[in-house]
Structure formats: C-alpha cells, structure tokens
Amino acid sequence: MGQVGEASALSLPEVRHASAIVPAVIIKLALVPLISAASAVLLGLDGHALASCVIEGAMPTMVLSLLIAEELKLDVPLAAFLIVVTTVLSFLTLQGNGLFCRVSFINGLPAPASKQA
C-alpha cells in the first residue's frame, strides 16, 4: 500500500491555465537579464562583474516563490510548473547568456570609459 502512495506523489499535478506562464517565462528568462545588464552598466560595472549580474538575472525562478504562493493561497501547481519550465529552459538561456557575456563584456567589447572628475 505504501508503494501506491509513493507512486501518486510522483504523478504530475493538474495545471490549470498553463498558458498563463508564458509571459512570466519571457520576463524571467529574457527581460530580467536585459534589465540586469542595463542596471549594471548604469552602476559602472564592466567585465566579469557585469557578466555576473547578467547571469544572475538569467537564473530560473526561485523555489521560494512556491512557498509564497502557498502562503498567499495562490495556484501552487501553476507556481510549481513555472519553476520547472524556467529551470528546464534556463539550461538553454544560460548558455546563450554566458556566450553573450563572454563575447560582449569579457573578451569582446571594450570596457565603458570611466568618468573622471
């Protein structure tokens, strides 16, 4: 009887409104890295520091959001699905962001000119 409980715990939950995660995925994996890069440039970061900000911004949705969804009585299966989708897609987007950072910020483009007073 214990095996039946374990098997049901591993089954996929029913996710209602799965298409609702599309904007969240686009924002998290595409827009946030761009905002992170722009913010880092405005702060005067360059090279590895700038690349680190972009890569950190491109990380998938954190698991803490699942606990927040549960605490606020939101759609927990949808939040869990968002975490899974962004984590799986981040394997691709992190590679792209890493390559972009390597070419643009570390080896390619010159560092922005610092302001001298």
N, C-alpha and C positions, 0 to 999 in steps of 0.2 A: 504494500500500500504506500510505503514511503517513496517508491520509485515513481508512482503516478504523480505525487505532489511535486517531486523534483522535475519531472518532465513538463508539468504545466507551468512551473516557474520559469522555464526556459523558452516557453512559447512567445511568439510576438504578440504584443498587445494591439488591440484595435485602435488605430489612429484616425480620429475624425478630423476633417479639414486639413489633410496632409499638404494640400497645395498652399496653405497659409504660411508654410515655412520658406517658400521661395524668396519673398522679399528679405526675410531675416538672413537667409544664406547669402544672398547677394551683398547685403550690407556688411555682414560679418567677414566674409572672405574676400571681398573686392573693395568696398568703400572704406572700411576701417584701416586697412594698410595704407591707402592713399592719404587718409586724414592723418595717420601716424607719421607718414613721411613729411607731409606739409608742416605739421606741428614741430617735428624735429628740425626741419630746415629753418623755421622761424626762430627756434631756440638757438640756432647756430651750430647744431651738431653736424658732423660730417664723418666720412669713413665708416669704421666699424660701429661707432655709436649710432649713427643714422641707420645703418643696416639692421642693427639690433632692434631699434624702435619699429622698423617696418616688419620684421619677422615676428616680433611680439604681437603687433597688431593683427597679424595674419593667423594667429593661433585659433583653434576651433573654440566653440562655445564652452564655457567652463561648466563643470558638473554642479557647482554651487547654484546655478540657475534652476536646476531641478528641485533643489531644496526650497528655494524661494517660491517656485511655482506651487509646490505642495503646501507651503505655509500660507500662501495667499489664496489657496483653493482654486488655482487655475488649472488648465488642461495639462496634467502631468504627463500622460502618454505623448502628447504633442511636444512638450518640452524635451522629453527623453529622445524622441525621434529627431528633433533639431540637433541635439548633441551628437547623436550617431551620424547624421548626414554631414554635419560640418566636420566631424572628426575624419570621416572617410574621404570627403572631398579635400580636406586640408593636406592629405598626402600629395595631391596634385598641385594645389595652390601654393603650398610652402616651397615646393621645388621651383615653381615659377618665380615666386618672390625672392627666393635665395639666389637664383641665377640673375634676376634683375638687379638685385643689390650688389652682387659680385661685379657685374659689368658696369653698373652705373655709379655706385658710390665708393667702391673699394679700389678696383683696378682701372676703371674707365674714365669717368668724368673727373675733372679737377675739383678739388675741394672749393667750396664757396669762399670768396675773399672775405677776410675778417675786417670788421670795422675798426679803424684806428682813429683814436681821438687826438 
